[in-house]
Each structure stands twice: as structure tokens, then as C-alpha cells.
Amino acid sequence: MGNKKKRIKKYNLIQLGYSLIIIILVNIVSYYLFTRIDLTSEKRYTLSKSTKTYLKKVDDVVYFKVYLEGDFPAGFKRLRTETKEMLDEFRAYNDNIQYRFINPSEGSDKKKVRNTQLQLEQKGLQPTNLKVKTADGSSQQTIFPCALVTYKDKELPVQLLMNQLGTPSDQVLNNSIQNLEYNLINVIRKLIVKDKPRIAFLEGQKELDNTLLADIMYSLSDYYAVERVKIDGKINSLMVRGTKEKPFINKYAALVIAKPDTAFNEKDKYFIDQYVMHGGKILWLIDPVVAEMDSLRKAPGETIGYGRDLNIDDMLFKYGVRVNTNLILDLNALPIPFVTGQSGGQPQIEMVPWYYFPIIMPSIKHPIVNNLNAIDLEFASTIDTVGGRGIKKTILLITSKLSRAVNTPARISLDIMQNKPDERLYNMPNLPVAVLLEGKFQSVYQNRIPRSIFSDKESFDYKEISVPSKMIVVSDGDIIKNQLEKKSGKPYPLGFDQYTSQTFGNKDFILNCVDYLCDDSGMLAIRSRELKMRILDKSLIAKRKLTFQLINTILPILIILLYGIIQLIRRKYKFTHKKSNRI
């Protein structure tokens, strides 16, 4: 009997030794061969290739101070949990990712708490005010669904909660969670980028000046070396000399043409065309109609909208689009201050929708516009896709179902705000206002180069068919223009409307356009991911509340009791069966 016990003990020790050796070997192998298994249907915890690439480039500590600690409603607790899990995923690929969750409202000294919150606002963090139910009724709670990220001597804010007009709060939270990977890796990308691609804003045709482009140029400078360029008939404005195999190389990864006001001359137009033929990308932001609010504000409150000749219609037509000389009116429009009457000698001002300023709700499934906030346009026109053989055309932005277009010349009057609109007239739904073009473009100068433009074309690497390239055409130049504070002239953030205090998605749209044109589509692919909302049916819960309560409280206990009874019967049967065999 003693020998048997020794053999069993020896066997158990050997098994324990083998188990320890296997565990040690598995840990050693897993240290060098890292892998993670994601069993979720939508691959929620699988990081994209672009994210992993940027994480590998992090060579020093990136520290996240996340201000999502505290007693929050369930939705914000979910956002906090998802943020923590995403940062854990980042840290699994690079130990330099570190974080801490902080409660900015913690403390009994209200003055000190308020000072802390003001400091966070000064650093670019946007608070959210919530109504929280209490025993005495309800109270206001200020939370900061955002983070401060530091890397070496740099510090940047990141907003974790998206701002989407007209979207239910549950959907906003879900969209915010969908964009967590993009927002978190994007701020890392800003911090670690060293070699920035060059992009240029064109000037020379009375395009928007630096004051009206201040915010977008500043925002783009986080990722790109931003310049202004004037062609002025010089080939080296957009290209530089290269090698024998490639005589001319584009200087810029992308060119932004922001609301030109005068016609392009043929020589400048020729160099823009050849920039495209050599693989250059362009973001066209065109106003084909002359119509400005400054003219309307003068008596008698009306103006005439008429076509603007920019001398690029043939070029755009050859590339695959036609920007029409008409004006869009949309019932889903931005309100503007409007004098509705007089009271005590003082004008009565109300915010009334101005149908010439359509608010575009991004509804197309494409990485450029996926999950974007509403976009504000001013005096936009329609775009038709035409010709452009072999060019892939993707509509990015469309108007609402209650929209229409009027041809120019058109009378534009503030009087339309005094009467209720006739919805029967708004019978042209989903009018395109932004189009993405991709493929091999044909030169507008194919078989017809004027001698006056370039007589010695042999010394220039002239092309009739482009290498694969892409461009985006938007029928509104004001989409990129930031407003200015009236007193100081200080630029507001792009997309912020000072009259409604709402922030639209114009900046994110422009940033996404430039990213896509500059071949950083990997970052935008993260935006296209969709996480399914698994929300409980509240009406069903209300109807069957007692049933669900019994299922969740009594059923688990019954299962455990049933399991215990089965085990007891099984053991009893086993014991009596052995006893009968011995007899």
C-alpha cells in the first residue's frame, strides 16, 4: 500500500514538472511570437495594419490622460470601458503606450475643480453637460469625454465623443466607439510624424486668403508641410527636374484649389493638367456661381446670382465631371439671423433657415465621409458625372430629399424667409455636391497643344494619359472657409458657425479628402469599420419586466440546484453499483 502511494506521489510530481515546463516554454515562445485571437463577429479587437504600423514607429512613451473617470450614465461608462480596452490593445503591441484615467470633477473644493476644468478647456478639451437624475430630482454634470496625449515635448488633445447633429445619443456613442481606434491612433500619428508630405494651396486666381484658410492650414500642418504656390506660367512651380527616365517630378503630393474667383490663363491651366498627368492629386473647391451674402445684406436685401467663368469647364469635363451654373435650395438648411419685425423701435431678430445654405448629412458609405458630422455649404451648385472613360466616379455628398436647383441668372432674395416654403417645389432629392474621381485621366490638351503655350514641348515630359491618380471636386468653395470673429478678426475653427454656435463636419471632411488624395487611405479605412449596436428592446423590457426579472434571478438558482441533484443521484447510483458488485 505504501509503495502504491509513493508511485502515485512520484507520478503526480512528474506531471506537475511537465506542466511547469510546458507553461514556461509557452511563455517563452509567446514572448517572441506574439499573436492575439479575436472571436467577435465584427473583429472588434483586431487592430488595422495602419494602426500597427504607427504603433511600431513609437520610440518613446506616449502618455494618455483620459478624463473619463467618475460616476457616469451607462453610455459613458461603455465609452470609458471601450477606451481602456483599445489602449490595452495598443499597449499589447508597444509598451510605450501608457495611460491613466482621471476624474476632473473630483474634490470638495468647487473653485479648485472649476479651475481645473477651465485649464482643460484652454488646452482644447471640449466638455459635455449632462442632466443626471438624483434623489432630489436632477442636476447638471460637466464631463470631459476626451484625453490629453503627450509625447516627448509635445501635447495634443483628442475628443473621444463625436458631435453629430440630429443623431440620437445612443447612435452618437456607438459612432464614437467605432471611431476610437481612428481618433487614438490619429493623435499618435500627429505626434510622431517626422517626414511630412508637401501639399500646396494654389493662389493667383483670387482664391481664399490665409485668414479665411487659417484653421484648415493649421490643422493640415500637423500631417503635411503646407505651402502656398503661384504658378505664374512657370513649370517649376508644380514640378522639379528629375532623372532621364523621369524628367519631371511633382513637388506636391496634393494641390488644393480653394474658391478661385477669376479665370485661369491657358499656360497655368496647362501646367495644372500636366501635374495631374504626372500623378498629381487635386482637391477642387469651386464656386461656379457668383453669389455672396455681403451683397444681400445691403438694401434692398436681394442680389442676382450669375455664372462665373473660370476657364476650367473643359478640363473638368475631360476628367469626368461638370459643375453646373445653378444654385441649390434645401429645406434642411442653416439658420441665419433675420429681422422679422420691429418692437419698441428695436428690430426683432430671429434665426430662420436660409435655404441657399444647405446642411448636408453624409449618407454615402465611403471612408472619406463615414461617420462625419453634418456639413455646412453656402451657395452650392450641382455636379454631373460625365465622360471620363475609365474613370471611377464616386458621389461623396448629396443634398436632402427636400431640395431643388434653380438655373442662373437667378434672383436671390431674403424675402423667401418670410413665407412658409411650398414643399412641392422641392422635388429634386439627393443632388450631388461632391464627387471623387479615380483612374487614368486624359489630358484636356490631348492632340491640341497651342503653340503659344509651350513651343518646345520636347524638353518637357508631356503626357496625354495620366498615371493612376485621383481628385475630388466639390461645388462649393466656402466649404473650406472659416468664419472670423467680428470684433477681433480672429478666425474661428473651420465648421464653427458663430450665429448658431454649432460645429459642423467641414474640417474633418477636408482633412479626410487630403488624406485620401495623399494615399493615406489606410487611416481612413479605420473609419469605415462598423460595430454593431446590440441595444435591448426597451418597449419589450417594459412589457415583460417581471418575466425577465424571474429569469435572471430564479433560473440560475434552479439550474444550480438541478445540477446538484443530478450529481447527488449520480454519486448515489455509482456507490450502490460498486457495493453490489463487491457482494
ROTORPA-169668 format. One record per residue (C-alpha): y, x, z; residue in one letter. Coordinates in pm, whole numbers, plus 50000, padded with zeros to 5 digits. Layout:
YXZA;...
//
This chain:
500005000050000M;502345028950090G;501645046749758N;502415014749570K;505805011849744K;506565048249661K;505705042749294R;507935011749281I;510765030849450K;510345060049210K;510295036548913Y;513505019349032N;515255052849081L;514255063648731I;515535030748587Q;518795035048779L;519125070648645G;518545059048287Y;521115031248331S;523725055648465L;523075079748177I;523415051547922I;526665039348082I;528115074748079I;527085080047716L;528565046647610V;531865055647780N;531935089947613I;531225075147269V;533745046847317S;536415072347412Y;536105089047071Y;535015058746865L;537465031246963F;536774995746847T;537574960446958R;535844927946867I;537924896446810D;535824864646830L;538724840046782T;538674819446461S;542214829446357E;541774866046467K;544444861446733R;543804895546891Y;543404915846573T;546444937346502L;547544941846143S;547304975145960K;551094978945960S;551214974446337T;548515000646391K;550325024346154T;553585021946350Y;551765024846684L;550215057546568K;553715071146499K;554865065646858V;555035100747006D;556815092647333D;556955064647588V;558175030847459V;559045010847770Y;559334972847763F;561264955048037K;560164919047986V;562294892948165Y;559634865848171L;558674866848537E;559224837048764G;558374800548814D;558444786448460F;557234754948286P;553754757348133A;555044765947783G;556954796547902F;554034807448117K;551954807147799R;554614828047623L;554534852547915R;550734854847905T;550654859847528E;553374886647551T;551414905547815K;548214903247611E;549994915547298M;551474945247485L;548004952747624D;546724952747265E;549464977347171F;548634999447470R;544944999347374A;545935017847055Y;548585040247211N;549005049047580D;552735054747522N;553305017147521I;554265007347874Q;555774975948019Y;556984958148331R;557704921248386F;560924914148577I;562434882548728N;566214884848662P;566844854648890S;565064869049191E;567134873149507G;569024852149756S;572454866549667D;573614843249387K;576574865349298K;574314895649252K;571874875349043V;574704862948821R;576004898548772N;572524909548668T;572334881048417Q;575764889648276L;574674925848228Q;571634913948035L;573814892047814E;576104921647744Q;573054941347628K;572264914447370G;569754892547555L;570244855347495Q;569464832447792P;567944797747770T;568924769648005N;566114746548115L;566024714348310K;563414718148582V;562084688648785K;562394693149161T;561694671849469A;565364661349473D;565474653249100G;566184680948850S;568074713748834S;569244738648573Q;567314771148543Q;568504800848339T;565724822148195I;565724852147963F;562804849347718P;563444884347591C;562934921247661A;564804954347665L;562944982447493V;563725019147549T;562515049547354Y;563915083947430K;567705078347440D;567635045147251K;567615009747391E;567274977247194L;566934940447288P;564224917947143V;564264880047155Q;560824865247228L;561804828647196L;562764817846846M;565704794846779N;564724767946527Q;566964738046468L;565334703946463G;561924717346568T;560014702646866P;559884725347171S;556074728347157D;556284739846795Q;559114764346876V;556984780247148L;553974782046917N;556064797846640N;557454822546894S;553914832146993I;552954835646626Q;555854859746578N;555194880646890L;553394908346703E;556154909746441Y;559014909446694N;557454935546923L;556344959746653I;559614954546466N;561644967246761V;559314997346784I;559865002846413R;563635002846468K;563355028346748L;561025053546585I;562165052746220V;563435086546102K;563495088445722D;565365057245618K;565185044645257P;568565042245087R;569965008644983I;573375000744836A;575834971844824F;577454970344483L;581234969244450E;583674968944160G;583494931744073Q;585374919444382K;582194914944585E;582404906344955L;584134933945150D;582874953345452N;584494929345701T;582564899545568L;579374920445538L;579834938345871A;576964922646064D;574304924645792I;575214960645704M;574974969946071Y;571624952046108S;570194968045794L;571285002445917S;568515000446180D;565985004345898Y;567885017845597Y;570615042145500A;573235016845386V;575905026745134E;578435010544904R;578355020644538V;580665015144245K;579105020943902I;582355025443710D;580475034243389G;578715064243545K;574985068743510I;574685089543828N;575975060544038S;572495044844049L;570245073043926M;569785110443966V;568235135343728R;564575142243793G;561845161443610T;560805164043245K;558145137643300E;560665115143476K;564185124643361P;565965099143578F;565055086043925I;566665056844106N;568825067144401K;568325034744591Y;565255015244697A;567224982944654A;570604970844535L;572444941444695V;574934922844475I;576874900644717A;579064873944557K;580754891644263P;583984874244162D;584764890043823T;582724896843510A;580554927943476F;581504950543187N;578754959042940E;578364995343043K;577894987543413D;575584959243319K;573554983143105Y;573055007343394F;572014978943627I;569484968043365D;568085003143334Q;567985006343713Y;565634976343705V;563614991143415M;563035022543625H;561655001843914G;564844992944098G;564914961244310K;567904937944328I;568974910344566L;571284888344357W;573574866144570L;575544847644304I;578214820544314D;578214806043959P;580954781044053V;584464787844180V;584854766244492A;586374777244823E;587274759345147M;590704776245154D;591764755244853S;590534723245020L;592444728845343R;595694727845151K;597214693745069A;596074670344923P;592594680545052G;590874684444717E;590154710444454T;588274714744128I;585014734144108G;584544751843775Y;582144777143628G;582574814143699R;581924838043409D;580144868943547L;578664880343213N;575134882143359I;573664849043240D;571784865642953D;570424892543189M;569124868043448L;567714845743172F;565794875443032K;564434883143379Y;563254847243427G;565944825243588V;569034805343504R;571674799443771V;573344766743679N;577074759643696T;576734728943917N;577214720844284L;574624707744529I;575344679744772L;572814674245051D;572824648445331L;571234674645556N;574494693445583A;576584714445820L;579274695346015P;582844708245985I;586004698446178P;587634668446010F;590774649046105V;589674612646140T;592974598146263G;595934601046499Q;596204592546870S;599474596747057G;600864617946778G;597914641746802Q;595254645046528P;591754633046625Q;589204658546509I;585504651446476E;582574671446344M;581474654546021V;578704666045781P;580154683445475W;577614676745201Y;578614707444999Y;577294729345284F;573534721845273P;571294732245560I;568044745045413I;564884740945621M;562414767845499P;559274749245399S;557644772445144I;554644792645263K;555704828245189H;556154858245423P;559884860345340I;560654825645475V;557704818145702N;558814805646049N;562504811345974L;565264790846131N;567344767345913A;569634785045662I;573264775745603D;574644776145247L;578144770045110E;578824755244766F;575364763944638A;574024757044288S;570594750044143T;568294775843987I;565884770343698D;562934792843624T;562854801143252V;561254825343005G;560434858743161G;557004862743006R;554554878543250G;556934874143546I;555584857243858K;558204832643988K;558104820244348T;560544794244480I;561674805244829L;564254779244933L;564724742844836I;567094715144942T;566074684245138S;564694651944991K;568194636645000L;570144659244769S;571734659044426R;573684681644191A;576964674744009V;577974693443696N;581224712543669T;584104709143633P;583774687543944A;586344672144175R;585714683044536I;587474661544794S;587374657745170L;587584620145117D;583784617845085I;583524623145461M;585454591345536Q;582784568145397N;579084564145462K;577124580745179P;575064559944938D;571554574544976E;570574560344636R;572784586644474L;570934614744650Y;567854611744432N;567234648144331M;564934662044603P;563824698044656N;566334715944434L;565584753644417P;568304776744550V;566374809644589A;563684824744364V;561534856044390L;560684873344060L;557864899044036E;556334917943746G;557334939043445K;560794928643332F;562074930742974Q;565424947542919S;568264924442818V;569214952342572Y;565804952542405Q;566384960442034N;570154956242065R;571864985542240I;575554985142140P;576675019442020R;579825016742222S;577755016242543I;575555046542507F;575605065542179S;573405094642292D;570575073342430K;568065101442361E;569415120742660S;568875090442878F;565445077842977D;565965043742816Y;563235017842881K;562674983742722E;559924972742964I;560184979943334S;557574994543562V;556314967943810P;559344956644008S;560814926244181K;564104908844251M;565374878644442I;568044855144307V;570004832244542V;572544807444406S;574994812344692D;576924843944767G;578134831245104D;574604832045247I;575224868545346I;578804864045470K;579544864845843N;582374844145989Q;585394860446153L;586984851646483E;590344836046402K;592484854446656K;591004889446653S;589334890146312G;586194902946482K;583024895046285P;580534870746431Y;576784876846389P;575554865846048L;574324829946067G;576504820346364F;578814790746299D;581844791346525Q;582514753946491Y;579064741446593T;578074772346800S;574714771746622Q;572954802246487T;571174798146154F;568484819945998G;570664836745734N;570334871445885K;566554870345914D;566304857445557F;568394886145418I;566524912045628L;563194898045507N;564384898545146C;565374935145165V;562144944345347D;560094927045080Y;562004943244795L;561634977444956C;557844973544963D;557624969345338D;555564938045278S;553094948745548G;555624939545815M;556284905945652L;552554898845627A;552514897046006I;554934867645983R;552504848145766S;549854846846037R;549284812346184E;547904805046528L;546534770046570K;548154748446835M;545434733047049R;547564707247225I;545994679547432L;546464643647320D;548924631347586K;548504594347499S;544704597147529L;545054615347862I;547294587547996A;544784560747893K;541694578048033R;543214597348320K;540604586448578L;537704593948342T;538924629248276F;539554635048650Q;535974624448734L;534564646148454I;536494676448575N;535754672248948T;532394654648990I;530494665548677L;530474703048765P;529144694749114I;526424672348968L;525384699648725I;525074724849011I;523094700149224L;520794692048931L;520234728948867Y;519404734249237G;516924705249243I;515204718148927I;514934753049078Q;513534738749405L;510904718149221I;510024747949002R;509514771049301R;507524744849490K;505274739549190Y;504864776949142K;503954782449510F;501394753849525T;499884765149193H;499334800749324K;497904787549654K;495364765449472S;494284794949257N;493564816149565R;491414788749715I;
//
